[in-house]
Amino acid sequence: MEKRSTTQQTNRVQGEGNYDAAREYNKHTRRFVKSGRVSETAREAEPKTAEEAKELRDAEEAGKSRAKGRPQDPAPD
């Protein structure tokens, strides 16, 4: 049986999550928030048409319908 180094074993941990990916995601998220572009980016992501808004609402409802046992989002529409 081949013995792996501790570094190789650590990089392969996937049980409760990928620690390296989580660390990288958190680093980039903090950098983005500090950039001050959150509001601007949120406005850019808003639906451009009524049809696009409806598609997004429908997709959200479809997702919620599959979330068994999860409380409904208390945020207003």
C-alpha positions, 0 to 999 in steps of 0.5 A: 500500500502506497503511503501518502504525505500529509500534504497530499492527504490534506488536499484530498479532504472532501468529507464535510467540504473542500477546505481549500476551495472554501478558503479561496471562496472566502478570500475572494468574497471578502475582497469583493465586499471591500471593493465597494461594488456590491450595490453596483453589481446587484443593480447590474444583475436585476432583471432587464425585462418583465419576462426575465423577472417572471422567469426568475420568480418561477425558477425561485418558486421551483427551487423552493418547492423542492426544499422539503422541510425548509422554512419559506424565505421570510423576505418580502417579494 
